[in-house]
């Protein structure tokens, strides 16, 4: 985790420099906001993948920094950065799309290329140069998937049809407003509009700079690019509507906010109000992060203690001498009662939720491994379909947890009834899964 935190801090520094921020306090503020933004708590809910998630962001930032050189080598290098980021985690497409559009906006507002002599064909040239690394990167990634990926999860690889994609695009603007006016968490009702106010002010400043430094084609391009940014950060759901609401799908939202904040930090008239507002927001997000980390720790203790109670009952049903020699089939029906997370988090996020907080450790696909870990030997195994069906039929004659008869044994099969059986309820995976 230490390496991931260092990489995330590096991402903040690289982002601030890319956004033309030079003051140390501005760079520090951007880095702190990036590290404590609610979406990233979900990164650290994974024992190994968290490094990959953060490294994917690093590659996305490196790509847009490389693109500034405007050479074929930089275009190819940026394309491979995009491809590698997508290979780490496909939903990085949202961050890649946003940073690509943001790089075009920066070119319009922060350089002299879009001057009064700029013609329409020159604007098109800039658009092509900005989009080319993205297109090449997608092509490399798509070809790699076709050649190397087998037995892909249909739910994770499905692509929306044109109607679903259009609906997701239409919803992206309202979804963005809702996210930055309460859904991101950490904000009381009185100040929940602070992030969206910063975004609107930053967007207005960017458009103002475009008007002052560009001809009509350049200004129109800037306006269209600004309007496209909410769509870009929603690219994950435009491509796959069933992607979910986990925080690891929302990193582009953090970069989206910081992009517009940077325009205010560089604007002399708005620097102080933006600095005060962002410091307040940073403080609130640090508090939210502390609350969520504490809640994760309490939830971990709760689930560990509950599993140990299940293990104690299961172990009592394993015949003497069979532990480690003759594993018994185990069927667990239902789930552990959910942990009361909201007691520990005052303003929890409604979107960008944490995997560690919003999922159960004792999941059906790993119940056998967890029980054997606490037993210290291989005492249980996955049930067959027939053994699973037998326990389901007999469970109606027993009470659910914590009743004494909620755990019982039939032949070589042990059952733990955490909840009364009903259609669609969680149940230990059988050997065919």
N, C-alpha and C positions, 0 to 999 in steps of 0.2 A: 504493500500500500504506500510506503514511503516513496518509492520510485514514481508511482502514479501521481502523487501529490506534487512532486518536483516537476514532472512533465506538465501538469495542469498549470502550475505557476509559470513555467516557461511559455505555455500557450498564452497566458495573460500578457506577458511582456512582449511577445511577438505580435499579438493582436494590437496592443497599444502603439507599438512602433509603426505597424502597418497603417494604423489610423492617423498617423502624423502627430501623435502626442509626444511632446518632448519633456514636459515638466515631470519631475520625479513623483510628485504627489498624484498627478493624473495617471501615470503608469501604475503606481501602487494601488490606486482606487480601482482601476479597470481589472487588475489582477485579483484583488480581493473579491470584487463582485463576481468575476468568473469562477473563482474557487468556491464561493458560498451560494451561488445561484441554485435554487431548489432542484432544478433538473438533474444536477450532477451527483446528488446523494445516491441515486440509483446506480451510478457507475460502480460505487464502492460496496454494493450489496453482493458482488460476485467475487469469489476467492481468487480467480485468475484473470477473468475477462476484463477486469477494471483497467488493467494496463493497456490492453488492446483498444478499449473504448477511448481512452485519453490519447493514445498514440494516433488513432484515427483522426482526432481533431487536429493534432500536430501536423499531420500530412495535409489536411485541408488548408490550414493556414500557410504552410510552406508552399503549397501550389500557387496561391494567389500572390504571394511575395515573389516567387520565381517568375510569374507572368509579367511582372513589371519590366523585365529586360527586353521584351518584345523581339526575341529571336526564335528561330525554329527549335533550337536546343531547349530554350525555356518552355516553349509550348509542349514539346514532347515530355520534358521532365515533369511539368505540371499535370499532364495527362496521366502519367504513370502514378503520380501521387494520388490523383483522384481514384484510379483503378485500385491501388493498394488500400486506400481508405474504405472503398466499397467492399473489398474482399474481407476486410476486418469485420465490418458490420454494414449490411446493405442500407439501412435507414440513414446512413451518412449522406445519402443523396440530397436530403433537405439542406444540410449544412453546406454541401458543395454548391448546390444551386443558389443558395443565398449569397455566399461569398463571391460567386461569379458575378452576380448582379451588383453586389456592393462594390466590387472592384471597378465596374464600369461607372458607377456613380462617383466614386473617388476620382477616376480619371477626368470626369466632366467638371467636377467642382474644385479639385485641388491641383490641377495641372494647367498648363497653357495650351494644350493641344486643341482644345475646343474654343478657338478664338473667333474673332469676327469674320475671318476668311474661310472658316470651315464650311464645306459644302455637304450636300446630302450623301454623295458617294463616299466622302471621308468618314461620315458618321457610320455608314454601313460597314466600312473597313474596320472601324473600332469595335463594332458589334461582333463582327466575325472573329476578330482576334480574341475578344473576351470569351466567346462561346466555343471556340475551336477546341481548347483543352478539355472542356466538359464533354463534348461530343466524342472526341478520341478516347477519353477515359472510359466513358460508358461502353464504347465499342470493345475496348480491351477487356473490360469486366464481363460484358455479355458473352464474348467469345470464350473466355476462360470458364465461365459457368457451363456453357454448352459442352465444352470438351471434357471437363473434369468432374462436375457435380453429378452424382447419381443418387437415387432414392431421396430426392429433396422433399421436404415437408410441404404438402400442397397448400396448407393454410398460410405458410410464410412466403411462398413463391408465387401465389396467385396475383394476377394483375387486373385492375378494374377495367370494365368496359367503358366506352366513351361516355355513356350516360352517368355512370357512377363517378367518373373522373370530373365531369362537368359539375355535378352536384357538390363534390368536394371542393372544387375551385370556388363555387358560389358561397360555400360555408366558411371558407378560409378567413375572410375578413371579419366576420362576426366572431369566429373562434379566436382570432388573434386579440380582438378587443376584450373578450371575456377572460382570456388567459392573463392579460396584463392589467386587469381591473378586478382581481380577486382570486381567480382560479389557480394562480401560481403559488398562493399561500403566503403566510407570514405577515399579511397586512390587515390591520383593523379596518372595519367598514368606513371609518372617518378618513382614512388616507389611501384607500384601495385604488384610487385613480391616479396616484402619483406616477407609477411607471408609464401608463398610457399617455399622461400629460408630457412626460419627458420625450417619449417617442414622437408625438405630434409636433412638439416644439423643434426637435432635432430634424424631422422631415421638412418642416417649413424653412429652417435655416439652410438645409441642403438645396432646396428649390430656389431659395433666394440667391445663393451663390451661383447656381446654374444660370439664372437670369442675368446676373451681372457680368458673367464671363463668357457667355455663349451666344451664338446666333439662335434663331428659332429652331432649326433642326436639333441642335444640341440640347436646348431647353426642353423640347418635346421628348427627346430620348431620356433625359433625366426624370421627367415627370412619369413616363411610362415605367421606367426602371423602379422608381419609388413605389408606384402602385403595384408592381409585381413582387415586391419583397414579402408581403404577407402570404402570397401564393407559394413562393419559393420555400418558406419555412414550413409549409403544410404539404410539401411534396410527398412525404411518406404516405399520407392518407389519400392523396390524389392517386397514387400508384396502387396502394393496397388499403382499402377502406377498413379492413379488419385488423389493422396493425396493433391496436391496443392503445393504452394511455400511460405506459411506463415512462419514467423520467428519462431513460436512455434514448427515447425517441424524440426528445425535445431540446437537444443541445443547440439547435439552430435558433431557438427562441432567445437564448441567452446572448448569442452573438448579435442577433437582430437588435436587442435592446442596447447593447454596448456600442453598436455602430452609430445609432442615433444620439446616444449620450455624448459620444466623442465630438459631434458637431457643436454641441452646446459648450463643452469644455474648451473648444478652440475659439469660441465667439466671446469677445471681451465683454459685451453688454450682458450676456447670459451666464458668464462663467461662475459668478458667485452663487446665484440661485441654483444652478445645476449642481454645483459642488455641494451645497448644503443638502439639497434633495437627495443626491446620490449617497452622501454619507449617512443620512437618516435611513435610506433604503438598505445600505450595507449593514448597518447595525441591526436592523430588523431581520435581515436574512441570516446574520450570524446567530441571532437568538433562535430563529427557526431551525437552523442547522443543529444547534446544540440540543434543542428539544427532540428533534428527530433521532439524533444519535443516541440520546438517553433512552428514548422509547424503543429503539432497536435493541439496546442492551437488556432492558427489562423484558421485552418480548422473547429474546433468546433464552433468558433465565426461565421464563414461564414455560416455554415449549420444552426445554430440556427437562425440567422437573416433571412435566406431564408425561413425556415419553418414558422417563424412568419409572413412573408408576405403572405404565402399560407393560414395560419390560419385566417388572417384578411379578406381575400377574401371569404373563406369558411364560416366564421361566418356571413358575410353580406348576405349570401344566405339561412341561417337557419331562418325559419319563427319565428316571435316574440312569445314567450311562449313555443316553442318546445324544446329549449335548456335545457337539463337535464330531459326532460319528453318524448319526441318523437324523438329519434335519427334518423337522415337521413342517408341513404346509401351514401358512399363516394367512388368514383373511381378515382384514380390518375394514369394517363398514362404517362410513361416516368420517368426519373430521374432528380434530381437536377444537373445542370451543374457541372462537376468535378472541384475540387479546384486545382489551379496551384501549386502543391507541389514542383516541381523542382525549383521554384523561391527561395525557402527557404533552399534547401539542395543542396550543391555544387556537391557532389559525392554520389548520392543516391544508395542504394543497388538494384541490379537487381534480387537477390534472397534473401530469408529470409525477405520478406517484412512485414510491420506492418499492422495488422488488422485495427488499428485506423486511419492509413493514406490511406490505399488502399481499403477501403470499405465505403459505404455511410451510414450515420446514419439514413436517411429517407428511410429505406429499405421497400419493399412491404409488408413484413410479420408483420411490426409493425407500419405502417403509421397511422392506426386508433388510436392506443394507444397514439402515439405522438401528434396527433391533439387534442384528448380529454384532454391530459395533459395541453396543452397550452390554451385550452378553459376553463379549470377549472371545467367542467361538461361533462357528456356524451352527446355530441352533434352529433356524427357520429357513424356509425356502419359499419361492413363489408357488402359488397353488396352480393346479391344472384347471381347465374350464369346468370339469365335472366337480372337482372339490369346491370351487368357487360357487357353483350353482347349488350345491348341497348346503353350504353354510347360509346362503341367502334364503333358501327355503326354511331352514331351521331357525333362523334369527327371529322370526315372528313369534316364536315361543319363549323368547328371552327378553329381559329388560335392557334398556340402553344404559350406558355409563352414567353415573358411577355405581350402579347396582352390582351386588356381589356376583350375580349370574350373568353380567355383561361380558365376561370372558369364560369360554367353555371349550371343551375338546370333544371332537367326534372322530373316532378311528384315529388316523394320523394327521388330522387337521385341527388347528387351533383357531378360534375365532375371537375377535374383540369388537364388540358392538358399541361404537361411540355414539351413533345416532340411529334411530329406527330406520329400517330400510324402506326406501321409496325409489321410484323410477328416476334415474339420473344422478343418484347419490354417489359420492366418491367411494371407491372400493379398490382394494389392493390389486395391482395389475397381475394378470395371470401369465403363464409361461409363454403364451403366444404373442405377447406385446414386447 
